[in-house]
Amino acid sequence: MDTVCEAARCDVDHRMTAAAPGGLPRGPSVITDHGGLLPHGTMPVVLVGRRAKQQAGATVGGIAYGGVMSEITYVRGDATVPSVKGVKVIAHVCNDLGGWGKGFVLALSRRWPEPEAAYRAWHRERASNDFGLGALQLVRVQPDVWVANMIGQRGTRTGSKGVPVRYPAIDTALARLADHAIELGASVHMPRIGCGLAGGKWSRVEPLVTGRLVERGVAVTVYDHGEGQRP
């Protein structure tokens, strides 16, 4: 059984001891890095999707797609289908209410049921597993692909206290993600986390990604859809 984190940092569901169908390797399928053992969901499955379309050299909205900016690689395409070799982690931001039904999570759920099931179980058992802002949950969906559920959003609506995004929580979750990415030897792939429904600004999030991941040697690719992105 492959263990990808230290017991002092996270709890691993070691109940998946039998080899999975289809030749998947043995190992934990769910990791939480904010305390708490998660109920094991369904067995990981392999779903082969279309490759992301990348337009190297194209410049849209001041961004050189297919190039490097601030040591982060930016491409136009779908973050759920990273077209690179090796172990990959797809990272995104979740809210702290247990809500999963809008934004990037829909793209994840169209490909794999495990991230949503694990997130909902994590929230449901929050009294005993410290689900909350800054927490990280890694869910294995393919032999070489993990999804990182990061709690970086307070609620789902803009109110008197501003937009839902919580930058310190994203920063904390990214620091935890970096530890696991380094252990796994994984690259990290993401949309502009915290900048969709969470209402954040990429100019605030990008330095966190650079400082926590890129500067520790983790390769990061950010995927954009559409013809332009707000700063």
Secondary structure, 3 states (H helix, E strand, C coil): CCCCCCCCCCEECCCCCCCCHHHCCCCCCEEECCCCCCCCCCCCCCCCCCCCCCCCCCEECCEECCCEECCEEEEECCCCCCCCCCCEEEEEEEECCCCCCCCHHHHHHHHCCHHHHHHHHHHHCHHHHCCCCCCEEEEEEECCEEEEEEEEECCCCCECCECCECHHHHHHHHHHHHHHHHHHCCEEEECCCCCCCCCCCHHHHHHHHHHHCHHHCCCEEEEECCCCCCC
